[in-house]
Structures are given as structure tokens and as C-alpha cells.
Amino acid sequence: MIETKIRKVGNSAVITLTTEMLTLLDAKEGDTLFVVRGDDGSLKIMAHDPSVAKALEAAEIVMDENRDLLQALA
């Protein structure tokens, strides 16, 4: 578990991500992060858009199912 504090900057509340946190997220300054609320009320910070990941998984399934057809078209 990594602890961080909430601070006020202007009219916003912000948290600081340590170098360790950024390394765990495989993110760097300037990257966009995505926050998703879990069913249990928790928040999950991700460096990759979860909707894109789901779409890529679906595309991979379709490509696996139609491998021969796609190779013939190529």
C-alpha cells in the first residue's frame, strides 16, 4: 500500500503520484490516467483506457475465429 495526501490547489483537490506510483502505472508526467469506480465503491487508477482494452480483446477474438478468412483476404 502506498500512502498519499490530498491537497488543495486553487479550487481543486489534488493528490501527488510518487515516482514509485508512476512506475507501477507505467506512466509519466503528461500522460492521461483513467479512474474507474469499482462495484465496491473503490477507485482504480489505470494508465490505459479500459474501454479500448475491451474493444481490443473483442477484436482479438474475432481475428482468432476468422484467421483463415483474414489470411485469404490479405
N, C-alpha and C positions, 0 to 999 in steps of 0.2 A: 504494500500500500504506500502511495506517495501522497504526502500532505501538501496542500497549498492554501493560501488565504484569498479571500475576496476583498478587493479594494474598490474605492470609488474614484473614477476618473471622469470629470465633467458630470454629465447626467447618467453615466453608465456604471455598472458594476462589472469589474473585470477580474479574471484570475490569471496568474502568471504560470506559464508552462516552462518547467525547467529543461535544461539540456537533456536530462535523463528521460523526461516525458516525451520530448520531441523525437528522441532516438527510438523509444518504444513505439511511437506512432509512425515512424519512418517519414517524418515531416520536417520542414524547415520554415524559417521566417518567411512570411509572404504566401505560404500555402493556404488553401481553403480547407477547413475542417468541418465535419458534419456531426451534429449532435442528434442522437435518436433516443427517444424515450422508450424504455422497456415496459413490459406489461406490469412489472412490479414497482413502477414509478421511478426506477433508476434512470440515469442518463448515461449514454455510451458515446464517447468521442471517437470518431473514426476519420482517418485521413482520406478515405475513398468513399464516394457516393454509393450508398447501399442499393439504390435503385439501378444504377449502372451495373453493379456486380450481379444483381438478379437477372438483368437482361443478358449479360454475357454468359451466365450459366445456362439460360434458356437457349441461346444461340448455339452454345456448345452441344447441347442435347440434340438439337435439330441437325447440326452438322454430323454428329455421330450416327444418327439414324439414317441419314441420306448421303453417306460418304461416297458410295459408288456413283450415284447420280451426279453429285457435285464434281467428282473427278472426271466424269464423262463430259460435263459442261465446260470444264477448264480446258 
